[in-house]
């Protein structure tokens, strides 16, 4: 996939906004400040949460370790 091509679902390289904050799927940098969410995290594409989200789209909900995550947007 080209870096500037819009994503429809969650996979490596995606920027994901959830009802619990924003995430970048790729290199695990940890927590940082970013637009549109109070807290952003950069997590590995191999992280258990990223694996649970893989293939999901905006509007989906994902149950992970007893918590429900609502996917708001994917870019």
N, C-alpha and C positions, 0 to 999 in steps of 0.2 A: 504494500500500500504506500502511496506517495504521502510524504509528511503533510502536505497542504490539502489533502483530500479529506472531505468531511466523513466522519465515522458514523455509522448507524447503530453499532453495538459496541460493547466493552471488550477490549483486547489490549495488548501491549501498545503503549504510546497514547492511549486515550486520556483525556481530561474528563473526569467524572464529577458531577455535582450531585450530592445526595441530600436527603433531609437531615443528615448528621455531619455535613461538611463536604469539602472538596478534596479530590484525590487525583494524582497523576500516576498512571500505571506505567512503570518503567524501572528507573533506578531508585533505590530506596534512600532518599535524602533525609527523611524525617518530616517534622512539622515546620511550616513556614507560613508567613502572612501572604494573603492573596486576595484578589477581588471577588466579591459576590458571596463569600462565606467567611465566617469568623476564623475558621481554621482549615488549612490545607495540609495534606500529607502526600509525600511522594513515596510510593510503595513499589516493591518488586512485582513484576508480572507473575512471579512464582509464589507470591505471598498467599496464604490460604484465603484471605478476603478477596483478592484479585481473581483467584481461581474460581471462587464461588460466584463472582459477578460475571465471569467470562461469557460472552454471547448475549447478555441481557441488554435491553434497550430502555430509553426513557419511558417512564410510566410503570415499569416493572417493579415488583418488590421482591427482595431476596432475604430469606431467613438464613441467618448465619450465627451459630453459637448462641442461640436463644434471643437474638435481636433481629428485628425486622428493619431492613434498609430499603428506602424508596429511592429509586433512580430518577433524578429530575432532568438531567441533561447529559449528553455524551458528545464531546468534540474531539 
